[in-house]
Amino acid sequence: MPDAISATTYNIELRDKNGNLKAYLTPFVSNVNWEWNRIGGCGSCSITLQKGYRDITFDARDDVQIRVKDLVNGGSRLVYRGYVANAVPTLDRNEKIVLQVRGYFDLFKKLIVHDTGDKKTYTADYIHEIVDDIIDTFVVSDTPVTKGTIDESTFEADSIQFLTTVEDALNTLAQLAGDVEYGVDEDLVFFWRNESTSIRKRF
């Protein structure tokens, strides 16, 4: 097996779905990349491990956290968080595992907005009020995602009905609201922000 790369500025942790540490993956990582999306927040991530496929056990919804060295404040800073969707081993002279990781916004594809199996109706509500209710009712109770900042909208819906996924419902509301960005960040916090020309973060 080839020598693992030396990584001193980042760390990758594998945790179970309850947050308990299972393994530090950093010493075995030969390649890693991840996405941050304007719509969705933390996106897909791919991690290649120079490791035998039997050396690490991956369970459903194992949590992956990537931290980078904080050169300004010291210590480390969490920059990505997702869950293991698939672990693909390569059985060759040099065994390896490719982890396919998804951001937690991906769970919104599996959650349904409904009213006891029928259409969920909102009447005379502003868009941000509907978003707030959907996250409280269908996301916070069934996932590790919490609710963060939801910016106010000036658009009021006379009446709107949903019997669809949370992701599709939010996409529809975003089109009605106009210029918004939304998703789940690295702290598993849902955000719904009006687009702005002001600088919010420097990388």
N, C-alpha and C positions, 0 to 999 in steps of 0.2 A: 504494500500500500504506500502511495507517495506521501511525502511529508506534508502536513497540514500548513496552511498559511499562518503567518504571524499577524494577529490583529490586535492593535493596541488602542484604537480609537472608537471601536464599537463592540457591542456585546449582544448576543442573541440568546434568549432564554426560551425554553420549552416548558410550559406549565399545563396542568390539567384544567378542566373547565371550571374548577373551583378556585383556581389561582395558586395552587400548590406547585412549587418548583419540581420539575422532573429531571431536567438536564440543562447544562450549559452547552449550547451547540457551537459556539464560536470557534473552538480549536479545530473543528472538523469542516468548517465552511470553506468551500473553494469559490463559490459565486453566490451573490445575493443581489436582488433588485426588487424594488417595490414602487407602488404608485400612490400619489396623492391626487385625488380628483376634485374638481370644483363642485361636481355633483356626485356625492357619495362619500367624500372624505377619504379615509384609508381604503385603498383599492386592493388589487391583487398583488401577490408577492411570490417570488420563486427563490428557493434556497437549495443549493446543491451541497450535499454532505459527502465527504470522502469517508464513508462509514459502511460497514457490513449491514445488510438489511435486517439481520436478526439482533443487531447490537442495541437498537433503540425501539421501544414499543410505542406506537402512535395510536391513540384512542380517539373516539369521536369528539369533535369540538375541542381538541387540545389547543391551548392558547399560545401564540407566538408573540414575543415582545422584542423589539429591536431598540437598543439604547446606544446613543453616541456620546462621546466625551464632550462635556461642556467646557469649552476653552475659556469662557468668560467667568462663569460662577464656580467652576470646579465640579467634580462629581460627574454624573451622567444625566442625560435627558432622554426620556421616552419619545421616540419619533414615529414609531409604527406599532400597530397592534392588530392582529388578525387571528383567524382560527384555521387549523389544518383541514383542508378539504380533501386532500389526497396525498399519499406518499408512494412515489413510483421508484422501485429499486431497479438497479442495473446489475445483473449478475455477470460480471466479466472478470478479467484478471484483477483489475482494480475496481472493487465494488463501490457503488455510490447510491445515494438516495436523493431524489429530487422532491422536495416538499412544495406542493401547490397550496398556497395560503390565500384566504379571502378576507377582505375587510368585513367588519360586523354589519355594515349596511346591507350586505348580501342576504342577511337573515330576513330583511324586509320583504324579500320575494316570497317568503314562506308564511307570512302573517297576513290574515284576511281581515279587512274592514267590513264589519257586518253588524246586524242587530238580530241576535238569536237566529242566525242562518238566513235572514232576509236583508234587504237593502237598508243601509244606514243612511238616514236623512238628516241633513243640517239645514236649518231655516233661519234666514236673516242673521247669519254669522259672518264676521270678518274672516279672511283667509287664515290669519295667524291664530284665531280662536279655534278653527277647525283643526289646524296642524297640532295645536296644543292638546286638543282632546284625543286625536288619533294616537299621538305618542303616549299620553297617559294611559289610555284604555287598552291599546293593542301592542305596545312595544315594551314599556317599562315593566309591565307585569309578567311578561313572558321571555325576556332576554336580559342579559347583563347590562344593556344600554340604559343610561340615565338621560334625563332631559336637561339641556343647557339653554343657551340664549335663543329665543324665538322673537325675531324682530317684528314689529307691528306692520300690518298691511292696511292700505287705504281702501282696498277693494272688498265690498260686502256682497256675498252671494245671497240672492233672494231664496234659492232653494237648490240643493245639490245632493245627489244620492251616490252611494258607493256600495258595491258588492264585488270587491276586487282586492288585490294585494296592497299592502301598505305602500310599497314602492310605486305602484301605478297611481294610487290616490295622491301621493305627494307630487308626482310628476304633473298630474292634472292641476293641482293647486298651484304649483310653481308657474305653470303657463298662465294661469289667471292672475297671479300676483305680479308677474313681470320679472324683473331682474333680481333673482335670489340665488343664493348658493346654500346647499344643505347637504347633510350627511352625518357620519359618525367619525369623530376624531380619534387620536391615539389613546385618549383617556376613556374611551367608550362613552363619550358624551355626544348626544345628538345636538346639532346646531342648525338654525334656519336664519340666515343673515341676508339682509338687503345688500346688493352690490354697491360698492363705494369706490371712489377714486383715492380715498385716504389710505396711507400706508399702515397696515396693521401688524406686519411682521417682516423682519429682515432675516435672510438665511445666509 
